Amino acid sequence: MRELRRVASQGIPHAAAPALRPTLWKLLLGYLPSDRALWSSELANKRSQYKHFKDDLLMNPSEITRRIYNSAAHDIDDAKSETRILLSRSQITHEDHPLSLGKTSVWNQFFQDTDLIEQIDRDVKRTHPDIHFFSGDSQLAKSNQDALKNILLIFAKLNPGIRYVQGMNEVLAPLFYVFKNDPDEENAAFAEADTFFCFVELLSGFQDNFCQQLDNSIVGIRSTITRLSQLLKEHDEELWRHLEVTTQVNPQFYAFRWITLLLTQEFNFSDILHIWDIILSDPEGPQHVWGWPLPSAICH
């Protein structure tokens, strides 16, 4: 792994990137074990797990209710269950009713998620509008947008303390783009599942920046911005003085987006992928990137 990190820290050469980057990023993020003999079983397990997440968390409540009752009816009377199409009113419990406000009601949860789903949908449609892979009316773009929405919604449901925060779509996009364009067709076919787990691994290194309750803590975004300002002063005091003394620019105005979006809004997309090779190569995670002279280089 040390040699892989060294290679990645220099940026993967453009010609070799499509073939090398998908596997390298999965290794750097800890999604693939260092022992290649374990790759096949690990990928099969993770991809199966993601399928279960989709079945459990993205299914329409009416389908969930129908499956529950069809299963119960099958146990009682196999013949009748095959002909049952609609549930009678007496069979619908309070928790299964679409107007139920019960905490365990799948319908209540479904309607509570409406705002979340709409926000994710809006943000995904705005993701890299200049790149046909993500944007437009083509079948490819729509399919890719659906994959991004699935990942973000599942992540939000599995992480209720964070949920979805605007900008996560931008952090997700490079991962999905790289994995979906893997020359290995089988890997490309499972890009959505692989991206989900790599997204989780990536955010685990700086997810506190997305948690509003921690904004003012030592692990929150304001503390990170303060450290970045201090590092900028250390590496380039002239630039720091120009920004914070002469022009009195609050670091939050330029640093917040750098940190939370991992520079995805500051460069063209091909350069972002190259920069991410370097960011992901750091064994201490994306937060540690701000310990480099990188902030000064960006400002210049």
C-alpha positions, 0 to 999 in steps of 0.5 A: 500500500505504501507504494500505491500511495506514493504513485497516487500522490504524484497523480496517475498519468492521463493515459493510464488513468481509466484502467488504473484509477477505479481499482486504485481509489477502491484500495486507497479508500479501504473498500478493497482489501490489500490481499487481492485473493479476497477481492472477489468475495469482498465485492460480492458481499458488498454488492449483495449488501447494497442490493438489500439496502435498495430493497429495504430502503427505496421500496414504495410503501404500497409494495412493502405492504403488499409483500407482507400480506402476500407472504402472510396469506401464502402461509395460511392459504397458498391457493388464495394468495395467488389470486389475491390482488387487493387487500380488504379494508379489514386487513389494513392495520393502522400502521399500514394505512397511508394516513397513519402518523405512527412512528413505525408506519412505512407510509408516515416515513415515506411522506416525511422523506418527501422533502429530502427526496426533492432536495436530492433530486434538485441537487443531482440535476445541477451536478456538473451541468456541462458534462453529458455524463451527468446532465441532459435528457439522454438515457445515460444521464438519466440513469446516472442521475438515478444512481446518484439519487439512490446512493444519497437517499440510502446514505441519508436513511442509514445516517440519520444524524447527518442525513443529506447535506447540500454539496454531498452530490458534488463529492459523490460525482467523481467517485461514480464517474470513475467507477462507471467508466471502469474498462472492466464491464462487470465492475462498471455494471456494479458502479452504483454499489461500489460508489456507495461504499467508497462514498461512505469511506470517504465521508467518514474522514470528514463527515463532522464538517457536514454535521451542523451540531458540531460546527463550533466544536473542535472537530467542526467546520469552523475549527477546520477553517481556522486551522486552514487559515493558520496553515496558509499564514505559515506557508504563505504569510504574504497571501494570508495578510492580503486576504485577512488583513488588507482585504479582510476576507473572512476565511469562511468565504473561500475555505468552506467550499474547498473543505466540504466539497474537496475542491470539486468546484474549483477546477475542471473535472479532469483536473479534479480527478488528478487532484483526488489521486493526491488527496486519497493517497494520504493515509490520514484521510482528506482532512489532512490535505489541508496540512500541505502547502496546497491552500497556498497553491490554490489561492495562487 
